[in-house]
């Protein structure tokens, strides 16, 4: 899977078009994951991913 294959959606809707669940969802092929409740929370998750990236680079050079 390429990074550009990861998609997103905002809110989850039922068949009538009503919001079923609010939030930001990430789509990995057939798997959908609720990543955050708000955009602010999603920004915090992105920052957390960046800190994870730095940790992997520092501690696992073989992962490059």
C-alpha positions as CSV (number, residue, x, y, z in Angstrom):
1,X,0.0,0.0,0.0
2,X,1.3,3.4,-0.9
3,X,0.8,6.4,1.4
4,X,-1.4,8.0,-1.2
5,X,-3.7,5.0,-1.0
6,X,-4.6,6.0,2.5
7,X,-7.8,8.0,2.3
8,X,-9.9,9.9,4.8
9,X,-13.5,10.9,5.4
10,X,-15.2,13.2,7.8
11,X,-18.2,11.8,9.7
12,X,-20.0,8.5,9.0
13,X,-23.4,8.7,7.5
14,X,-26.3,6.3,7.4
15,X,-28.3,5.4,4.3
16,X,-30.6,8.4,4.8
17,X,-27.6,10.8,4.8
18,X,-27.8,11.5,8.5
19,X,-24.6,11.6,10.6
20,X,-24.2,8.3,12.3
21,X,-20.8,9.0,13.9
22,X,-18.9,12.3,14.0
23,X,-15.1,12.3,13.5
24,X,-12.3,11.9,11.1
25,X,-11.8,8.4,9.7
26,X,-8.8,6.9,7.9
27,X,-9.3,4.3,5.2
28,X,-6.7,1.6,4.6
29,X,-8.1,-0.4,1.6
30,X,-11.1,-2.2,3.1
31,X,-10.4,-1.1,6.7
32,X,-11.8,2.1,8.1
33,X,-10.5,3.4,11.5
34,X,-11.9,6.3,13.4
35,X,-8.7,8.4,14.1
36,X,-10.1,11.4,15.9
37,X,-13.2,13.1,17.1
38,X,-12.1,16.6,16.0
39,X,-9.6,18.3,13.7
40,X,-7.7,19.5,16.7
41,X,-7.4,15.9,18.0
42,X,-6.3,14.8,14.5
43,X,-3.5,17.4,14.4
44,X,-2.3,16.0,17.8
45,X,-2.3,12.5,16.3
46,X,-0.2,13.7,13.3
47,X,2.3,15.3,15.7
48,X,2.4,12.0,17.6
49,X,3.1,10.1,14.4
50,X,5.9,12.5,13.7
51,X,7.4,11.8,17.1
52,X,7.1,8.1,16.5
53,X,8.9,8.6,13.2
54,X,11.8,10.4,14.9
55,X,12.0,7.6,17.5
56,X,12.1,4.9,14.8
57,X,14.8,6.8,12.9
58,X,16.9,7.2,16.1
59,X,16.5,3.7,17.5
60,X,16.0,1.4,14.5
61,X,18.3,2.5,11.7
62,X,17.7,-0.9,10.0
63,X,14.1,0.3,9.3
64,X,15.3,2.9,6.8
